[in-house]
Amino acid sequence: MRRRPALAAVAVIGALALAGCGGSDSGSDSAGSGAELSVGTAYMPQPVSASMAAGFLTITNEGDSADELTSVTSEAGEVTVHETVGGTMKEVDRLEVPAHGQLVFKSGGNHLMFEKLKQQPKQGQSVAVELHFAHSDPLTVKLPVKAATYQPTTGHSGHSEDSGH
């Protein structure tokens, strides 16, 4: 008779463990990574070029471990990750998403560069991207296409160094 409560406990623990790993078809295990990623303030200014555009967003990590953005894919075209340091833009293979911190993509700084667009996105549409990380499962994000002059009022501030842009 004592075996039933023990078996029930094992079954509950097993179900909880499986539930914690559920919802992922990619096969990567983000449960042990310690990163808890979310994305906000995503947008794309309406491109002036038919073949190129930029994308901006903020990746927030509420977890105890840092992660890295390793690539971005989109059906809209080729996407590369760029950082801007000292006014110079360069493509990078990865950018850190610090533990309990943010990776911010903003005008004049880090950004997504879309090239070879299949069609020019127009204001009111959205462009889907999939963000790939070193340790966490991919995140799919829709970037609404805003006016070419759009400036976000939240999510990209909080750092005094961006006052010069």
N, CA, C and O of each residue as an XYZ file, in Angstrom:
660
protein
N       0.808     -1.208      0.000
C       0.000      0.000      0.000
C       0.850      1.270      0.000
O       0.419      2.297     -0.525
N       2.039      1.217      0.576
C       2.885      2.404      0.611
C       3.428      2.740     -0.767
O       3.874      3.866     -0.985
N       3.403      1.805     -1.696
C       3.953      2.050     -3.021
C       3.101      3.035     -3.817
O       3.649      3.807     -4.603
N       1.819      3.034     -3.647
C       0.954      3.911     -4.446
C       1.257      5.391     -4.238
O       1.385      6.114     -5.226
N       1.379      5.877     -3.002
C       1.724      7.299     -2.863
C       3.081      7.615     -3.485
O       3.259      8.677     -4.082
N       4.035      6.699     -3.348
C       5.354      6.948     -3.937
C       5.262      6.986     -5.459
O       5.861      7.853     -6.095
N       4.515      6.051     -6.046
C       4.338      6.038     -7.500
C       3.602      7.286     -7.973
O       3.937      7.865     -9.007
N       2.599      7.691     -7.206
C       1.862      8.899     -7.573
C       2.785     10.114     -7.533
O       2.714     10.975     -8.409
N       3.644     10.186     -6.526
C       4.579     11.309     -6.431
C       5.550     11.312     -7.601
O       5.837     12.364     -8.172
N       6.056     10.135     -7.959
C       6.966     10.042     -9.105
C       6.246     10.469    -10.379
O       6.824     11.170    -11.209
N       4.998     10.058    -10.541
C       4.231     10.432    -11.734
C       4.014     11.945    -11.795
O       4.133     12.543    -12.864
N       3.701     12.563    -10.666
C       3.486     14.015    -10.633
C       4.798     14.750    -10.939
O       4.812     15.699    -11.723
N       5.883     14.314    -10.325
C       7.173     14.956    -10.570
C       7.562     14.801    -12.032
O       8.047     15.749    -12.651
N       7.352     13.616    -12.587
C       7.655     13.386    -14.006
C       6.819     14.276    -14.903
O       7.334     14.839    -15.869
N       5.531     14.413    -14.596
C       4.657     15.265    -15.403
C       5.085     16.725    -15.322
O       5.081     17.437    -16.327
N       5.457     17.170    -14.113
C       5.920     18.552    -13.970
C       7.216     18.782    -14.732
O       7.393     19.829    -15.354
N       8.112     17.822    -14.690
C       9.367     17.964    -15.433
C       9.107     18.040    -16.927
O       9.718     18.846    -17.629
N       8.202     17.204    -17.415
C       7.868     17.235    -18.837
C       7.168     18.529    -19.211
O       7.406     19.075    -20.289
N       6.309     19.025    -18.334
C       5.609     20.277    -18.615
C       6.596     21.428    -18.724
O       6.402     22.335    -19.533
N       7.642     21.401    -17.926
C       8.649     22.454    -17.979
C       9.421     22.452    -19.281
O       9.964     23.483    -19.679
N       9.481     21.306    -19.958
C      10.210     21.210    -21.214
C       9.283     21.272    -22.408
O       9.749     21.253    -23.547
N       8.003     21.346    -22.183
C       7.024     21.288    -23.270
C       7.022     22.532    -24.132
O       7.563     23.572    -23.756
N       6.402     22.408    -25.297
C       6.217     23.536    -26.186
C       7.399     23.816    -27.089
O       7.403     24.818    -27.804
N       8.391     22.965    -27.072
C       9.573     23.208    -27.894
C       9.740     22.089    -28.901
O       9.851     20.920    -28.533
N       9.757     22.454    -30.176
C       9.992     21.468    -31.220
C      11.424     21.519    -31.715
O      11.808     20.716    -32.565
N      12.221     22.444    -31.203
C      13.565     22.638    -31.731
C      14.564     21.640    -31.180
O      15.640     21.464    -31.751
N      14.225     20.982    -30.077
C      15.133     20.013    -29.502
C      16.164     20.636    -28.582
O      16.917     19.898    -27.946
N      16.238     21.956    -28.478
C      17.198     22.549    -27.561
C      16.563     22.648    -26.187
O      15.345     22.772    -26.060
N      17.398     22.594    -25.163
C      16.893     22.605    -23.800
C      17.166     23.954    -23.176
O      18.278     24.214    -22.715
N      16.166     24.815    -23.157
C      16.362     26.128    -22.563
C      16.050     26.115    -21.081
O      16.347     27.089    -20.389
N      15.456     25.039    -20.565
C      15.061     24.996    -19.167
C      16.268     25.141    -18.252
O      16.149     25.729    -17.178
N      17.426     24.622    -18.646
C      18.600     24.692    -17.812
C      19.471     25.899    -18.096
O      20.496     26.073    -17.437
N      19.104     26.734    -19.047
C      19.987     27.826    -19.452
C      19.980     28.977    -18.459
O      20.981     29.681    -18.334
N      18.877     29.185    -17.750
C      18.799     30.294    -16.817
C      18.397     31.602    -17.464
O      18.156     32.583    -16.760
N      18.317     31.647    -18.791
C      17.893     32.860    -19.486
C      16.372     32.820    -19.637
O      15.798     31.778    -19.954
N      15.738     33.948    -19.410
C      14.288     34.079    -19.594
C      14.083     35.278    -20.506
O      14.048     36.422    -20.053
N      13.949     35.000    -21.799
C      13.967     36.057    -22.801
C      12.576     36.474    -23.251
O      11.675     35.646    -23.379
N      12.418     37.761    -23.487
C      11.201     38.310    -24.080
C      11.612     39.468    -24.977
O      12.713     40.004    -24.853
N      10.715     39.847    -25.883
C      11.022     40.903    -26.844
C       9.934     41.965    -26.800
O       8.747     41.651    -26.704
N      10.347     43.211    -26.869
C       9.400     44.321    -26.892
C       9.911     45.434    -27.790
O      11.031     45.378    -28.296
N       9.080     46.437    -27.979
C       9.393     47.636    -28.751
C       9.953     47.307    -30.123
O      10.893     47.953    -30.586
N       9.376     46.303    -30.777
C       9.850     45.890    -32.102
C       9.179     46.737    -33.184
O       7.974     46.981    -33.135
N       9.974     47.181    -34.159
C       9.413     47.904    -35.299
C      10.427     47.976    -36.431
O      11.622     47.752    -36.235
N       9.930     48.290    -37.604
C      10.745     48.539    -38.784
C      10.276     49.858    -39.383
O       9.105     49.986    -39.739
N      11.174     50.853    -39.503
C      10.768     52.061    -40.220
C      10.510     51.697    -41.687
O      11.239     50.893    -42.268
N       9.470     52.293    -42.281
C       9.187     51.985    -43.684
C      10.437     52.255    -44.499
O      10.949     53.375    -44.504
N      10.936     51.226    -45.196
C      12.181     51.411    -45.935
C      12.014     52.357    -47.118
O      10.982     52.362    -47.789
N      13.045     53.155    -47.359
C      13.049     54.033    -48.521
C      13.620     53.304    -49.728
O      13.424     53.729    -50.867
N      14.324     52.211    -49.479
C      14.894     51.388    -50.540
C      14.006     50.173    -50.760
O      13.401     49.667    -49.815
N      13.925     49.709    -51.983
C      13.107     48.539    -52.281
C      13.768     47.247    -51.806
O      13.094     46.228    -51.653
N      15.077     47.279    -51.572
C      15.773     46.035    -51.258
C      16.408     45.987    -49.869
O      16.867     44.926    -49.445
N      16.443     47.125    -49.145
C      17.082     47.156    -47.830
C      16.192     47.834    -46.800
O      15.404     48.724    -47.117
N      16.344     47.377    -45.532
C      15.590     47.971    -44.430
C      16.330     47.693    -43.130
O      17.250     46.875    -43.088
N      15.920     48.378    -42.076
C      16.472     48.152    -40.748
C      15.351     47.725    -39.812
O      14.184     48.050    -40.035
N      15.711     47.001    -38.773
C      14.743     46.581    -37.768
C      15.292     46.852    -36.377
O      16.494     46.756    -36.130
N      14.379     47.194    -35.477
C      14.767     47.552    -34.116
C      13.859     46.839    -33.122
O      12.680     46.614    -33.396
N      14.417     46.486    -31.963
C      13.665     45.810    -30.910
C      14.507     45.783    -29.655
O      15.681     46.153    -29.678
N      13.911     45.347    -28.560
C      14.624     45.180    -27.304
C      14.394     43.757    -26.814
O      13.256     43.311    -26.676
N      15.502     43.045    -26.551
C      15.427     41.701    -25.981
C      15.746     41.839    -24.501
O      16.816     42.326    -24.134
N      14.819     41.410    -23.652
C      14.989     41.486    -22.207
C      15.240     40.095    -21.658
O      14.557     39.138    -22.020
N      16.224     39.994    -20.783
C      16.562     38.730    -20.133
C      16.301     38.881    -18.640
O      17.043     39.573    -17.942
N      15.243     38.230    -18.150
C      14.897     38.263    -16.725
C      15.607     37.160    -15.961
O      15.454     37.053    -14.745
N      16.389     36.330    -16.664
C      17.003     35.163    -16.048
C      18.342     35.443    -15.387
O      18.867     36.555    -15.438
N      18.877     34.397    -14.766
C      20.135     34.481    -14.021
C      21.366     34.262    -14.891
O      22.487     34.480    -14.431
N      21.181     33.833    -16.146
C      22.318     33.556    -17.019
C      22.218     34.386    -18.290
O      21.132     34.610    -18.825
N      23.368     34.834    -18.759
C      23.427     35.555    -20.029
C      23.188     34.577    -21.181
O      23.394     33.372    -21.033
N      22.762     35.091    -22.303
C      22.615     34.311    -23.528
C      23.195     35.160    -24.647
O      23.640     36.282    -24.409
N      23.193     34.638    -25.856
C      23.689     35.390    -26.996
C      22.737     35.234    -28.168
O      22.275     34.132    -28.465
N      22.449     36.345    -28.830
C      21.722     36.315    -30.087
C      22.733     35.897    -31.142
O      23.739     36.576    -31.346
N      22.468     34.772    -31.817
C      23.451     34.238    -32.770
C      23.063     34.456    -34.222
O      23.936     34.498    -35.089
N      21.765     34.597    -34.509
C      21.342     34.875    -35.882
C      19.875     35.268    -35.892
O      19.150     35.075    -34.916
N      19.457     35.827    -37.026
C      18.067     36.218    -37.233
C      17.682     35.770    -38.634
O      18.432     35.982    -39.587
N      16.519     35.154    -38.759
C      16.038     34.735    -40.068
C      14.658     35.333    -40.320
O      13.917     35.641    -39.387
N      14.329     35.491    -41.606
C      13.034     36.033    -41.992
C      12.707     35.606    -43.417
O      13.586     35.526    -44.275
N      11.442     35.337    -43.650
C      11.008     35.035    -45.014
C      11.026     36.287    -45.889
O      10.934     36.185    -47.112
N      11.143     37.467    -45.274
C      11.136     38.729    -46.023
C      12.417     38.928    -46.824
O      12.415     39.627    -47.837
N      13.514     38.314    -46.372
C      14.803     38.480    -47.032
C      15.924     38.080    -46.096
O      15.685     37.493    -45.041
N      17.155     38.400    -46.489
C      18.311     38.096    -45.660
C      18.395     39.098    -44.512
O      18.157     40.291    -44.703
N      18.738     38.603    -43.307
C      18.849     39.471    -42.137
C      20.208     39.247    -41.487
O      20.611     38.111    -41.236
N      20.902     40.339    -41.220
C      22.159     40.270    -40.493
C      22.070     41.177    -39.274
O      21.259     42.102    -39.227
N      22.920     40.896    -38.289
C      22.957     41.672    -37.056
C      24.151     42.621    -37.134
O      25.270     42.212    -37.446
N      23.892     43.890    -36.845
C      24.947     44.907    -36.900
C      25.030     45.634    -35.565
O      24.028     45.830    -34.878
N      26.249     46.027    -35.218
C      26.443     46.915    -34.080
C      27.127     48.173    -34.578
O      27.873     48.143    -35.556
N      26.870     49.264    -33.906
C      27.500     50.532    -34.258
C      28.320     50.984    -33.065
O      27.788     51.200    -31.976
N      29.621     51.125    -33.279
C      30.533     51.567    -32.224
C      31.319     52.752    -32.765
O      31.974     52.655    -33.802
N      31.247     53.852    -32.066
C      31.975     55.044    -32.496
C      31.567     55.534    -33.867
O      32.395     56.068    -34.605
N      30.295     55.360    -34.222
C      29.793     55.813    -35.509
C      30.074     54.860    -36.660
O      29.700     55.138    -37.799
N      30.734     53.730    -36.375
C      31.040     52.757    -37.425
C      30.164     51.524    -37.271
O      30.109     50.924    -36.198
N      29.479     51.149    -38.346
C      28.590     49.995    -38.348
C      29.361     48.777    -38.835
O      30.103     48.856    -39.814
N      29.184     47.641    -38.146
C      29.798     46.404    -38.624
C      28.891     45.221    -38.314
O      28.187     45.202    -37.304
N      28.925     44.238    -39.203
C      28.166     43.013    -39.005
C      28.866     42.175    -37.940
O      30.093     42.088    -37.919
N      28.077     41.558    -37.053
C      28.630     40.709    -35.997
C      27.955     39.345    -36.028
O      26.825     39.204    -36.496
N      28.668     38.342    -35.519
C      28.137     36.975    -35.470
C      27.194     36.769    -34.302
O      26.303     35.922    -34.362
N      27.383     37.534    -33.240
C      26.567     37.349    -32.042
C      26.641     38.585    -31.170
O      27.614     39.338    -31.213
N      25.594     38.785    -30.373
C      25.559     39.864    -29.393
C      25.029     39.295    -28.083
O      24.095     38.493    -28.083
N      25.621     39.707    -26.975
C      25.215     39.193    -25.666
C      23.890     39.802    -25.214
O      23.621     40.987    -25.410
N      23.071     38.940    -24.598
C      21.876     39.373    -23.893
C      22.193     39.131    -22.417
O      22.069     38.003    -21.940
N      22.600     40.175    -21.686
C      23.090     39.965    -20.322
C      22.007     39.462    -19.363
O      20.823     39.750    -19.533
N      22.441     38.708    -18.358
C      21.517     38.269    -17.304
C      20.930     39.507    -16.633
O      21.647     40.468    -16.356
N      19.637     39.483    -16.376
C      18.922     40.597    -15.747
C      19.178     41.906    -16.485
O      19.310     42.962    -15.867
N      19.248     41.825    -17.818
C      19.531     43.021    -18.604
C      18.842     43.001    -19.949
O      17.942     42.194    -20.186
N      19.265     43.890    -20.828
C      18.640     44.038    -22.137
C      19.685     44.153    -23.237
O      20.785     44.663    -23.028
N      19.312     43.671    -24.398
C      20.037     43.925    -25.637
C      19.117     44.826    -26.454
O      18.041     44.405    -26.880
N      19.545     46.067    -26.669
C      18.698     47.063    -27.331
C      19.179     47.294    -28.756
O      20.363     47.530    -28.998
N      18.247     47.221    -29.686
C      18.485     47.569    -31.090
C      17.751     48.878    -31.326
O      16.527     48.941    -31.207
N      18.511     49.942    -31.666
C      17.903     51.258    -31.838
C      18.614     52.008    -32.949
O      19.734     51.663    -33.326
N      17.968     53.024    -33.464
C      18.551     53.846    -34.507
C      19.858     54.447    -34.002
O      19.899     55.035    -32.921
N      20.919     54.300    -34.781
C      22.224     54.800    -34.387
C      23.037     53.814    -33.563
O      24.172     54.107    -33.189
N      22.468     52.650    -33.276
C      23.155     51.640    -32.470
C      23.013     50.265    -33.094
O      22.992     50.127    -34.317
N      22.916     49.248    -32.246
C      22.686     47.892    -32.747
C      21.409     47.890    -33.578
O      20.446     48.580    -33.243
N      21.399     47.114    -34.665
C      20.192     47.025    -35.489
C      20.223     45.760    -36.324
O      21.270     45.143    -36.520
N      19.045     45.387    -36.811
C      18.922     44.304    -37.772
C      18.965     44.931    -39.155
O      18.318     45.951    -39.392
N      19.716     44.337    -40.065
C      19.799     44.842    -41.432
C      19.163     43.819    -42.360
O      19.622     42.681    -42.463
N      18.102     44.242    -43.029
C      17.413     43.397    -44.002
C      17.967     43.736    -45.381
O      18.038     44.905    -45.761
N      18.356     42.717    -46.118
C      18.857     42.910    -47.477
C      18.148     41.941    -48.410
O      17.612     40.921    -47.977
N      18.153     42.270    -49.687
C      17.513     41.441    -50.706
C      16.057     41.142    -50.335
O      15.603     39.999    -50.395
N      15.337     42.206    -49.951
C      13.922     42.051    -49.598
C      13.136     41.518    -50.787
O      13.348     41.934    -51.926
N      12.231     40.598    -50.510
C      11.405     40.027    -51.581
C      10.371     41.031    -52.055
O       9.967     41.018    -53.218
N       9.943     41.905    -51.145
C       9.063     43.026    -51.506
C       9.261     44.121    -50.472
O       9.626     43.847    -49.329
N       9.022     45.346    -50.869
C       9.228     46.478    -49.974
C       8.071     46.572    -48.986
O       6.932     46.794    -49.394
N       8.350     46.404    -47.669
C       7.269     46.511    -46.677
C       6.708     47.923    -46.621
O       7.445     48.903    -46.729
N       5.410     48.013    -46.454
C       4.716     49.306    -46.383
C       4.183     49.531    -44.976
O       3.905     48.585    -44.239
N       4.049     50.802    -44.622
C       3.508     51.172    -43.316
C       2.167     50.473    -43.101
O       1.325     50.443    -43.999
N       1.974     49.911    -41.906
C       0.747     49.181    -41.581
C       0.916     47.674    -41.707
O       0.144     46.919    -41.117
N       1.909     47.224    -42.465
C       2.193     45.793    -42.566
C       3.118     45.407    -41.417
O       3.504     46.256    -40.613
N       3.476     44.116    -41.342
C       4.473     43.681    -40.374
C       5.377     42.650    -41.027
O       4.995     41.972    -41.981
N       6.580     42.549    -40.491
C       7.581     41.622    -40.998
C       7.949     40.683    -39.852
O       8.339     41.140    -38.777
N       7.828     39.382    -40.070
C       8.152     38.401    -39.040
C       9.625     38.029    -39.120
O      10.180     37.850    -40.204
N      10.250     37.915    -37.943
C      11.628     37.456    -37.841
C      11.691     36.368    -36.776
O      10.870     36.323    -35.859
N      12.671     35.503    -36.916
C      12.918     34.504    -35.885
C      14.313     34.757    -35.330
O      15.303     34.752    -36.062
N      14.369     34.979    -34.017
C      15.618     35.254    -33.331
C      16.177     33.931    -32.809
O      15.462     33.161    -32.167
N      17.449     33.669    -33.084
C      18.096     32.426    -32.664
C      19.161     32.749    -31.619
O      19.919     33.708    -31.763
N      19.207     31.934    -30.565
C      20.098     32.184    -29.439
C      21.032     31.006    -29.207
O      20.769     29.891    -29.658
N      22.128     31.266    -28.495
C      23.105     30.219    -28.191
C      22.510     29.159    -27.277
O      22.828     27.979    -27.419
N      21.645     29.558    -26.334
C      21.140     28.606    -25.344
C      19.618     28.501    -25.293
O      19.092     27.440    -24.957
N      18.917     29.549    -25.612
C      17.452     29.562    -25.506
C      16.800     29.161    -26.809
O      17.418     29.216    -27.872
N      15.544     28.756    -26.718
C      14.769     28.427    -27.906
C      14.561     29.680    -28.754
O      14.563     30.790    -28.223
N      14.383     29.514    -30.065
C      14.134     30.672    -30.930
C      12.852     31.412    -30.535
O      11.914     30.812    -30.009
N      12.828     32.709    -30.793
C      11.640     33.533    -30.575
C      11.210     34.121    -31.908
O      12.036     34.645    -32.656
N       9.904     34.036    -32.210
C       9.367     34.663    -33.413
C       8.737     35.983    -33.016
O       7.952     36.055    -32.070
N       9.095     37.032    -33.756
C       8.646     38.380    -33.444
C       8.130     39.035    -34.714
O       8.718     38.871    -35.784
N       7.029     39.779    -34.599
C       6.531     40.570    -35.727
C       6.943     42.015    -35.522
O       6.681     42.611    -34.477
N       7.591     42.567    -36.538
C       7.992     43.969    -36.512
C       6.978     44.761    -37.319
O       6.947     44.653    -38.545
N       6.143     45.560    -36.652
C       5.214     46.398    -37.414
C       5.993     47.458    -38.187
O       6.952     48.037    -37.676
N       5.570     47.703    -39.421
C       6.225     48.715    -40.252
C       5.604     50.067    -39.905
O       4.401     50.282    -40.051
N       6.465     50.965    -39.441
C       6.048     52.304    -39.013
C       6.505     53.330    -40.042
O       7.208     52.996    -40.996
N       6.104     54.574    -39.843
C       6.555     55.661    -40.716
C       8.076     55.718    -40.689
O       8.692     55.369    -39.683
N       8.680     56.152    -41.782
C      10.136     56.219    -41.875
C      10.735     57.106    -40.793
O      11.891     56.916    -40.415
N       9.974     58.067    -40.292
C      10.465     58.997    -39.271
C      10.073     58.596    -37.856
O      10.321     59.351    -36.915
N       9.464     57.423    -37.685
C       8.979     56.969    -36.375
C      10.112     56.894    -35.347
O      11.189     56.375    -35.639
N       9.864     57.408    -34.163
C      10.783     57.292    -33.023
C       9.989     56.737    -31.846
O       9.006     57.352    -31.434
N      10.388     55.591    -31.293
C       9.643     55.030    -30.165
C       9.756     55.929    -28.941
O      10.766     56.604    -28.743
N       8.712     55.930    -28.128
C       8.717     56.759    -26.926
C       9.094     55.949    -25.696
O       9.418     56.525    -24.658
N       9.057     54.610    -25.794
C       9.435     53.770    -24.659
C      10.293     52.622    -25.151
O      10.314     52.295    -26.337
N      10.996     52.023    -24.214
C      11.744     50.809    -24.520
C      13.140     51.040    -25.041
O      13.985     50.155    -24.909
N      13.423     52.186    -25.624
C      14.760     52.441    -26.152
C      15.453     53.539    -25.366
O      16.565     53.941    -25.706
N      14.804     54.027    -24.316
C      15.416     55.087    -23.528
C      15.955     54.476    -22.235
O      16.102     53.259    -22.127
N      16.237     55.308    -21.287
C      16.764     54.816    -20.029
C      18.282     54.813    -19.993
O      18.880     54.510    -18.961
N      18.901     55.147    -21.104
C      20.354     55.237    -21.162
C      20.706     56.647    -21.607
O      20.339     57.058    -22.707
N      21.406     57.386    -20.775
C      21.685     58.775    -21.092
C      22.579     58.937    -22.306
O      22.594     60.001    -22.926
N      23.338     57.879    -22.661
C      24.244     58.023    -23.808
C      23.509     58.138    -25.131
O      24.126     58.513    -26.127
N      22.207     57.830    -25.188
C      21.553     57.972    -26.484
C      20.981     59.368    -26.697
O      20.255     59.588    -27.666
N      21.283     60.298    -25.832
C      20.758     61.644    -26.019
C      21.417     62.370    -27.189
O      20.886     63.370    -27.673
N      22.565     61.879    -27.647
C      23.250     62.541    -28.746
C      22.791     62.090    -30.109
O      23.329     62.550    -31.116
N      21.811     61.200    -30.178
C      21.351     60.675    -31.478
C      20.040     61.285    -31.865
O      19.499     60.966    -32.924
